[in-house]
Amino acid sequence: MSKTSTLLAGLTGAALVAAHGHVSHIVVNGVSYENYDPTSYFYQPNPPTVIGWATTQQDNGFVEPNNVGTSDIICHRSGAPGGGHATVAAGDKISIVWDPEWPESHIGPVIDYLAACDGDCESVSKESLKFFKIDGAGYDKTAGRWAADALRANGNSWLVQIPSDLKAGNYVLRHEIIALHGGGSPNGTQAYPQCINLRVTGSGSALPAGVPGPSLYTASDAGILFNPYVPSPNYPVPGPALIAGAASSIAQSKSVATATASATVPGGGGANPNPTPASSTPAAGTPVPGTTLRTSTSTAAAQTTPPPTGGSSAQTKYGQCGGSGWAGPTACAAGSSCTVLNDWYAQCV
Ligand SMILES: *[C@@H]1O[C@H](CO)[C@@H](O)[C@H](O)[C@H]1NC(C)=O
């Protein structure tokens, strides 16, 4: 008996360190947008321009508690703004999909924040972002499961609702799973923040106050240093309080994508750059400058601006133009110049 327990404990221990993840895409009203893939884009000479922030966590890794007071907690390790955004309406529900399958062992809360960008999120300084919490689910005593379990049960996806009264503008959505399997020990919890640029439309006026990313948590917060292996845990979700009127989570369901769209780059859009088809059999969408739209059932090529080409041609505004290991273009399109954001990422802004 005790031998079996010891063996199981050993196997569990091995599994605990093995697996991690990242957000592969989001789905908004049936349209799928690719996110930044840290496991492959980092190595590509000219990765796609996406709505998700670039990071240097090629291991699908995490930010540890000893670093929650640093800029790495804002939008993951060495996070740098995504080159484009998706447009959503206030009140829309967004499905955030993780890859690979979220490990069963990585129990913990799922939390979502928004922060308004002063101008384009594509060129925002992450230190200037002030995050307010729009949902935050921990342990559901009625269901007897953690939010991360609910995410797994929902096809590795989490449904987030943009507050319906939110003021129109550009926002960074900071979606995060916090894995507590090692949380009983100091520096043992794992934070997996993922940042995505959104342009929110609507006629609301709410703009809640927020806090800078490095002020969200401390290593000794009750919801960070926490042993989850107790019956029906009384878990306090860490971070600031939910904004007025917000629920810890909305009812979860999966979203089916019927079309894909690429990120809209700043300055490329008209009044409403959202290419979302209204019906379930989407027509070839309305071309929008800077936007590529194709239905999932057709092989239609890009309709408008092609992605930046490699080689000697200049990188488009908001595209990557440098950083450790970068083999793509280093010159920037007219009207932008190559700006070093960190050792791993320089961007045409
Ligand atoms: C904290 O955790 C990280 C990730 O596991 C590790 O790399 C680092 O060495 C730890 N720091 C301390 C002081 O234990």
The ligand as a MOL file (V3000), in Angstrom:
LIG
                    3D

  0  0  0     0  0            999 V3000
M  V30 BEGIN CTAB
M  V30 COUNTS 14 14 0 0 0
M  V30 BEGIN ATOM
M  V30 1 C 11.9900 30.1710 -8.7270 0
M  V30 2 O 11.3860 29.3150 -9.6890 0
M  V30 3 C 11.9900 29.3380 -10.9660 0
M  V30 4 C 11.1780 28.4800 -11.8790 0
M  V30 5 O 10.9660 27.2140 -11.3560 0
M  V30 6 C 13.4430 28.9060 -10.8660 0
M  V30 7 O 14.0400 28.9770 -12.1310 0
M  V30 8 C 14.1600 29.8060 -9.8940 0
M  V30 9 O 15.4660 29.3320 -9.7290 0
M  V30 10 C 13.4450 29.8060 -8.5620 0
M  V30 11 N 14.0970 30.7570 -7.6860 0
M  V30 12 C 14.4260 30.4410 -6.4470 0
M  V30 13 C 15.1260 31.5110 -5.6670 0
M  V30 14 O 14.2110 29.3490 -5.9540 0
M  V30 END ATOM
M  V30 BEGIN BOND
M  V30 1 1 1 2
M  V30 2 1 1 10
M  V30 3 1 2 3
M  V30 4 1 3 4
M  V30 5 1 3 6
M  V30 6 1 4 5
M  V30 7 1 6 7
M  V30 8 1 6 8
M  V30 9 1 8 9
M  V30 10 1 8 10
M  V30 11 1 10 11
M  V30 12 1 11 12
M  V30 13 1 12 13
M  V30 14 2 12 14
M  V30 END BOND
M  V30 END CTAB
M  END
